[in-house]
Amino acid sequence: MKRPPLSAMRFVIGFGVVSALADIVYEGARSVYGPFLASLGATALVVSVITGGGEAVALVARLLFGRLADARSLRWTLAITGYALTVIAVPLLGLTTALWMACGLILLERLGKAVRSPSKDAMLAQAGTVTGRGWAFAIHEAMDQAGAFAGPLLIAASLALTAAYGPGFLILAIPGVAALIVLLYLRRRVPDPAQYEPVDEEQPATEMSRAPLPRAFWIYAAFTALTMAGFATFGLISFHLVEMGTVSVAIIPVVYAVAMGVDALAALVSGRWYDRIGIRGLIVLPILAAVIPWLGFSSSTAVVIVGMLIWGVVMGIQESTMRAAVADLVPDARRGSAYGIFTAVYGLAWLAGSVVIGITYERSVVLSAIVVTVIQAAALVVFLVARPHHHHARHVRG
């Protein structure tokens, strides 16, 4: 007898399990990419180019795979293919001793992220029609961060026991295979997540797929770009803390782990908040982000800790609620493209802003904090004047 499809909440939790397991794999590997490549003879330039190029691949390639994800029939194929690329590439790092091969596998792992992400987000958005989209993305982000926390610890334990990178990469095959098993189970139980979302009978899907993305989406993308351009990275803040002697090197991973824990909690709270009041709740983002450098670049340990807690809150909102809002601004037939564009804008703006913040930081810490504040003020103006939340007519409460 054929089993009934999973409920929307079980589907969301199932995808959260997949993401948590996959994060153990690739976040565990990414935590040692730098020293691993160096052990194979890579220079600082090669490490920078490969890791930076990998992030560019993961972001920009989503424009293509997001467009492909507009076709509902391809979403599962793209999701499974993307996860499979990561699950295959990372353990193979444990078998290679050639620098060029390691570089290629790292880029392949990042390509897997680009292949799967728009489809995954589009399917989560469909289930979120029932659960509340803010809550669906919040649960996913919280579980995702659990994996991001566990992966580096697993690699650290392996390095402590074996003093070699290979065993750690090979061990990551276990959660990787588990992620694929859960993903295939979800595919069998929910072959078409569109069942969670009512079809707009008044406008055929083929017609909607050709329609341009609405103006509200582009306004929201501009707001997103500004908030990310003015978001100081943890790397720069941790660099400052060590250089100034505010926090010891050994404490930095602990600070990051705490920030990731706050990220998960903030995602859950902001997700519920979004389902109650919609996009207008995101007005807090530029305000909180503007405060971070003023606290994080402090010489006081207590003030820095407060700054890192706020950094975690902002990261949690960005990685969950901001993604949820995209689904409410565009029709399902364009959701894959929208997520591809949104993620590319998100990442490229963060990259560009990080360069500007880094350059100004080298001149003056205060100047860097001022630049962040000005950028976030511009984001606030866009939000208040262009008012993307006034176009938020498709929001569904759970």
C-alpha positions in Angstrom: 0.0 0.0 0.0 1.4 3.4 -1.0 2.3 5.6 2.0 0.8 9.1 2.1 3.1 12.0 1.5 4.9 13.7 4.4 3.3 16.6 6.1 4.8 20.0 5.3 6.5 20.3 8.7 8.1 16.8 8.4 9.3 17.7 4.9 10.9 20.9 6.3 12.5 19.0 9.2 13.7 16.3 6.7 15.4 18.9 4.6 16.9 20.3 7.8 18.4 16.9 8.5 19.8 16.8 5.0 21.4 20.2 5.4 22.8 19.5 8.8 24.5 16.3 7.6 25.8 18.1 4.4 27.1 20.9 6.5 29.1 18.5 8.6 30.7 17.4 5.4 31.5 20.7 3.7 31.9 23.0 6.7 34.1 20.4 8.3 36.3 20.4 5.2 36.2 24.2 4.7 37.5 24.7 8.2 40.9 23.3 7.1 41.1 24.2 3.4 43.8 26.7 4.0 46.4 24.6 5.9 45.4 21.5 3.8 46.3 23.3 0.6 49.5 24.7 2.2 50.5 21.1 3.1 50.3 20.3 -0.6 52.6 23.2 -1.5 50.1 26.0 -2.1 51.2 29.6 -1.6 49.1 32.1 0.2 48.0 33.5 -3.3 46.9 30.0 -4.4 44.9 29.5 -1.2 43.3 32.9 -1.6 42.4 32.4 -5.2 41.0 28.9 -4.8 38.9 29.6 -1.7 37.7 33.0 -3.0 37.1 31.5 -6.5 35.1 28.7 -4.9 32.8 31.2 -3.2 32.4 33.0 -6.5 31.4 29.7 -8.2 29.0 28.9 -5.4 27.3 32.3 -5.8 27.4 33.3 -9.5 26.6 29.9 -10.9 23.3 30.0 -9.1 22.1 32.4 -11.7 22.2 29.5 -14.2 20.9 26.8 -11.9 18.3 29.1 -10.5 16.9 29.6 -13.9 16.8 25.8 -14.4 15.1 25.5 -11.1 12.1 27.5 -12.4 11.0 24.1 -13.9 9.4 22.2 -11.1 10.2 18.9 -12.8 14.0 19.6 -12.5 14.1 20.7 -8.8 14.7 17.3 -7.3 17.2 16.4 -9.9 19.2 19.6 -9.3 19.0 19.1 -5.5 20.2 15.5 -5.6 22.9 16.3 -8.1 24.2 19.2 -6.1 24.4 17.3 -2.8 26.0 14.3 -4.6 28.8 16.5 -6.0 29.6 17.7 -2.4 29.4 14.2 -1.0 31.7 12.8 -3.6 34.2 15.7 -3.8 35.0 16.1 -0.1 36.0 12.5 0.8 38.2 12.4 -2.4 40.3 15.1 -0.9 41.5 12.5 1.6 42.9 10.4 -1.3 44.7 13.1 -3.2 48.3 14.2 -2.9 48.3 16.5 -5.9 47.7 20.2 -5.4 45.9 20.7 -8.7 43.5 17.8 -8.0 42.7 19.2 -4.5 42.0 22.6 -6.0 39.7 21.0 -8.6 37.8 19.1 -5.9 37.3 22.2 -3.7 35.8 24.0 -6.7 33.6 21.0 -7.5 32.3 21.0 -3.9 31.4 24.7 -4.2 29.7 24.0 -7.6 27.5 21.4 -5.8 26.3 24.2 -3.5 25.4 26.3 -6.5 23.6 23.5 -8.3 21.3 22.6 -5.3 20.6 25.8 -3.4 18.0 27.5 -5.7 16.0 24.2 -6.0 16.2 23.5 -2.3 15.0 27.0 -1.4 12.2 26.8 -3.9 10.9 23.5 -2.4 11.2 24.8 1.1 9.2 27.8 0.1 6.5 25.6 -1.2 6.3 23.7 2.1 6.4 27.0 3.9 3.0 27.8 2.4 1.6 25.5 5.1 4.0 26.0 8.0 4.7 29.7 7.5 7.7 30.5 5.3 9.5 32.4 8.0 9.3 29.3 10.3 10.3 26.9 7.5 13.4 28.7 6.7 14.2 29.3 10.4 14.0 25.6 11.2 16.2 24.9 8.2 18.8 27.5 9.3 18.9 26.3 12.9 19.5 22.7 11.8 22.0 23.8 9.2 24.0 25.6 11.9 24.1 22.5 14.0 25.9 20.8 11.2 28.2 23.8 10.7 29.1 23.6 14.4 29.7 19.8 14.4 31.7 19.4 11.2 34.8 21.4 12.2 34.8 19.7 15.6 34.8 16.3 13.9 37.8 17.4 11.7 39.6 18.8 14.8 39.2 15.5 16.6 40.5 13.5 13.6 43.5 15.8 13.3 44.2 15.4 17.0 44.1 11.6 16.8 45.9 11.1 13.4 47.9 14.3 12.8 46.8 14.0 9.1 44.1 15.5 6.9 43.2 12.4 4.9 41.4 10.4 7.6 39.2 13.4 8.5 38.1 13.9 4.9 37.3 10.2 4.5 35.3 10.1 7.7 33.1 12.9 6.3 31.8 10.4 3.7 29.6 8.9 6.5 27.4 11.9 7.1 27.5 12.6 3.4 26.0 9.2 2.5 23.5 9.6 5.3 22.5 13.0 3.8 21.9 11.4 0.4 19.8 8.6 1.9 17.5 11.1 3.7 17.3 13.2 0.5 16.2 10.2 -1.6 13.7 9.2 1.1 12.2 12.8 0.9 12.1 12.5 -2.9 10.2 9.2 -2.7 7.7 10.5 -0.1 7.2 13.9 -1.7 7.8 13.7 -5.4 6.2 17.1 -6.0 6.4 19.6 -3.2 4.0 21.8 -5.2 1.3 19.8 -3.5 1.8 22.1 -0.5 1.0 25.2 -2.4 -2.3 26.0 -4.2 -1.9 26.6 -7.9 -2.8 30.0 -9.4 -5.5 28.9 -11.9 -5.9 32.4 -13.3 -2.4 32.5 -14.7 -0.9 29.5 -16.4 2.6 28.4 -15.2 4.1 28.7 -18.6 2.9 32.3 -18.8 4.2 33.1 -15.3 7.6 31.6 -16.1 8.0 34.1 -18.9 6.8 37.1 -16.8 9.5 39.5 -15.6 10.3 39.5 -11.9 8.2 42.1 -10.0 9.4 45.5 -9.1 9.1 44.7 -5.4 11.7 41.9 -5.8 14.2 44.3 -7.3 13.7 46.8 -4.6 14.2 44.1 -2.0 17.3 42.9 -3.9 18.7 46.5 -3.6 17.9 46.5 0.1 19.6 43.2 0.5 22.7 44.3 -1.4 23.2 47.3 0.8 22.7 45.4 4.1 25.3 42.8 3.0 27.7 45.4 1.6 27.7 47.0 5.1 28.1 43.8 7.1 31.5 43.3 8.6 32.8 39.7 8.3 33.8 37.6 11.3 37.2 37.2 9.7 38.0 40.9 9.9 36.6 41.2 13.4 38.5 38.2 14.7 41.7 39.6 13.0 41.2 42.8 14.9 40.6 41.1 18.2 43.8 39.1 17.9 45.9 42.0 16.6 44.8 44.2 19.5 45.2 41.5 22.0 41.6 41.7 23.1 41.0 38.0 22.7 43.5 35.2 22.4 43.8 33.0 19.3 42.6 30.0 21.2 39.3 31.7 22.2 38.4 32.8 18.6 36.8 29.4 17.7 34.8 29.5 20.9 33.6 33.0 20.1 32.6 31.8 16.6 30.8 28.8 18.0 28.8 31.0 20.3 27.9 33.3 17.5 26.7 30.3 15.5 24.5 29.3 18.4 23.0 32.8 18.5 22.6 32.6 14.7 20.4 29.5 15.1 18.3 31.0 17.9 17.9 34.3 16.1 16.7 32.4 13.0 13.9 30.7 15.0 12.8 33.9 16.6 12.9 36.1 13.5 11.2 33.3 11.5 8.2 33.4 13.8 8.3 37.2 13.8 8.3 37.3 10.0 5.2 35.0 9.8 3.4 37.5 12.0 4.3 40.8 10.6 6.0 40.1 7.2 8.9 41.9 5.5 8.5 45.1 7.6 10.2 43.3 10.5 13.5 43.3 8.5 13.8 47.0 9.3 15.9 46.0 12.3 18.6 44.5 10.1 20.5 47.7 9.0 20.1 49.1 12.5 21.7 46.1 14.1 24.4 45.7 11.4 25.5 49.3 11.8 26.2 48.7 15.5 28.5 45.7 15.0 31.8 47.4 14.1 31.4 50.0 16.9 31.3 47.1 19.4 33.3 44.5 17.6 36.3 46.8 17.1 36.3 47.8 20.7 39.2 47.2 23.1 36.9 46.0 25.8 36.3 42.2 26.0 32.8 42.7 27.4 31.8 45.1 24.6 33.3 42.8 22.0 31.2 39.9 23.3 28.0 42.0 22.9 29.1 42.9 19.4 29.6 39.2 18.5 26.2 38.3 19.9 24.6 41.0 17.7 26.7 39.7 14.7 25.2 36.2 15.3 21.7 37.7 15.4 22.1 39.5 12.1 23.6 36.4 10.5 20.7 34.3 11.6 18.1 36.8 10.2 20.1 37.1 6.9 20.4 33.4 6.4 16.8 32.5 7.2 14.2 35.3 7.1 15.7 37.2 4.2 15.5 34.0 2.1 11.9 33.4 3.2 10.8 36.8 2.0 12.0 36.1 -1.6 9.3 33.4 -2.0 6.6 35.9 -1.0 7.6 38.4 -3.6 7.6 36.2 -6.7 5.4 33.5 -8.3 6.5 29.9 -7.9 7.2 29.7 -11.7 10.0 32.3 -11.2 11.1 31.3 -7.8 14.2 29.4 -8.9 15.5 32.4 -10.9 14.7 34.7 -8.1 16.7 32.7 -5.6 19.6 32.5 -8.0 19.6 36.2 -8.5 19.0 37.0 -4.8 21.9 34.8 -3.7 24.3 36.2 -6.3 23.4 39.7 -5.3 23.8 38.8 -1.6 27.2 37.2 -2.1 28.7 39.7 -4.5 27.5 42.7 -2.4 29.1 41.1 0.7 32.3 40.6 -1.2 32.5 44.1 -2.6 31.6 45.6 0.8 34.2 43.5 2.6 36.9 44.9 0.3 35.8 48.5 1.0 35.5 47.8 4.8 39.0 46.1 4.7 40.6 49.0 2.9 39.1 51.6 5.2 40.0 49.5 8.3 43.7 49.6 7.3 43.4 53.4 7.3 41.4 53.8 10.5 39.1 51.6 12.6 36.8 54.5 13.2 36.7 55.2 9.5 35.7 51.6 8.8 32.9 51.8 11.3 31.7 55.0 9.8 31.6 53.5 6.3 29.5 50.6 7.7 27.1 53.0 9.3 26.7 55.1 6.1 26.0 52.0 4.0 23.4 50.7 6.5 21.8 54.1 6.7 21.4 53.9 2.9 19.8 50.5 3.3 17.4 51.9 5.8 16.5 54.8 3.4 15.8 52.3 0.6 13.6 50.2 3.0 11.6 53.3 4.2 11.3 55.2 0.9 10.9 52.3 -1.6 8.9 50.3 0.9 9.2 46.8 -0.5 7.0 45.6 2.4 4.0 47.5 0.9 4.1 45.0 -2.0 4.1 42.1 0.3 0.7 40.7 -0.7 1.5 37.1 -1.1 2.6 36.4 2.5 1.0 33.3 4.1 0.7 32.8 7.8 1.3 29.4 9.3 
